Structures are given as structure tokens and as C-alpha cells.
Amino acid sequence: GEPLELYRRPANRFGGEFLGSPPMRVFPARLTSDTPGYWLEFGEFHIRAWAPALAAVADGQVDVGVRPEDIVVDSNGVEVAIRRSYFDGTHGFAEFEVAPGYSIEMRTAEPLAAPSKELRIRLRRLHLFHPATGAALGRVDDGAG
């Protein structure tokens, strides 16, 4: 496929992690059924998911991928503690733990707070992958915390 389409909708986990800088971070989440749809749970996040392909792993584990630009500051979001942050002259970057043992990095247009400061974020787009095969299961847009 076209590079932009592969970036936006990777067919598998490898494709999702291969394209992008910094790369997409992938981590496990718990998936539970809740008619209609499902809930994704990891760390302090509880996000509604509607992808039909999730029926293949309902009430089990699913891998969630997040790109740095799909994390936004939101005063109503989930509170996270910044582990490290830096500014490269064009973008601000901040790393924080999204679930125990799993860190993700966000990218912004401006510098962010210093490490150990707290920030409220929202995950506006998530990519879902089958934990055993790595196949894409869908995408969740405008995820909340």
C-alpha cells in the first residue's frame, strides 16, 4: 500500500512499529465485552472500543499501539507523571508510563513540563493488534481515559 495508508492503518504490529519516529509504542491491555462493544483497560485508562474484529479476542488480552502524535493534553484526561521530557527545536517530547512497566512518548508543538511534573492526557487514536498473531484488529479514534 501507499506509505501514508500503511502509517495510518497498519496491517499488523510490525508495520505499526516500523513506520514513524519516534515509533509507535505497543503494550498489552485487558479486553472485556460490554454490549454493545468492548472496554480496553490498561493502567488508569478505561476506553470504549467498537472494532468488530475484537470478537476474536473478546474477554482476553489485546495489544494496543499508540503513536506519539495521538496523545494530547486534556484537562479532563488521565493524570500521568512525566518521566523525561525534551525539546528538539521543533517539537516537545514527554515520556510517561501508561501501564505498569510500559512507557509511551508524546509529541507536541511546544516544550512540555519538566520530569516528575504531572500532566493530564487523552489518547485520541489507538491501534489494536491480536496478541498472538500481530494482525491488526482495528482502530479506536477519540479514545478517552
Order of alpha helices (4+ residues) and beta strands (2+ residues): alpha-alpha-beta-beta-beta-beta-beta-beta-beta-beta-beta-beta
